[in-house]
Amino acid sequence: MAGGLVALFDDVALLARAAAASIDDVGAAAGRASVKAAGVVVDDTAVTPQYVQGLSADREIPIIRKIALGSLRNKLLIILPAILLLSQFLPWLLTPILMVGGAYLCYEGAEKVWHKIHGGHDEHASAEEAMPDEKTIVTGAVRTDFILSAEIMVISLNEVASEGFWSRAVILAVVGVLITVLVYGVVGLIVKMDDAGLRLSQSSKKGVAGLGRGLVKGMPRLLTALTVVGTAAMLWVGGHILLVGSDELGFHALYGALHHVEEAVHEATGALGGVLAWVVDTLASALVGLVVGALVVLVVSLTLHRRKNSGAAATTTH
């Protein structure tokens, strides 16, 4: 009896060690995958704060919480099952689907640039004066997040492609939760920085009060800068998805030319080669994103204009 219990305890200890090793493996793989997706995480963090600009302070965190929950649903309930099944049965579909998402990001970025250049302040003035519709804000943010989340999860999937099906599922779920908490935690801190500054500015200590006033004054500039970075990030990420995707689908000309330029810059600039090569890749991706996005904006504008004209003609006829 005692021998049987000892044997049982040995088995339990063995299973516990195996489970601990598996957890360590999952943690390490999740860490590698998260680091690989860091560039898109930065983009996601830069894009999100623009959605709460112009809102009252008491609505900022609730809206960010809703966007975060939408992001988590995107990753765990839609993207994760979809990419796992596609990678298992139809891996060739992942790239075209991702490219469609990249084109959408290019469209969003180019549309923002278009409105900025056109300076449509007057026609949007009444909309800006009114309180933004919370549902519209959350829906738009979650839709954009879907593309960025898909990119993060696919990059992460490529890092753990050699793992078994269930290991991939667990690792990607961990990555999805960690990245969502990281991104929206940082976004929450950013948008509440002015409130923290206001409290600090009321301190009796001059140094603390000065820091608080600096935070309050700097917050609008930071949000404006993040809006610019967010728009650039949409174009960069979208263009990069299209460049890499076209190369994977057999159209090597564009990405091949960019790769040659990167190598030339890397070799010609010595210690700064890696950084400057990255800058070249980023600028080229953003340019591709802007061109593709502008074309999509043009097509959408012409289509909507045609529909409006058709509707107006039909109304006049009746």
Disulfide bonds with the S-S distance in Angstrom:
none
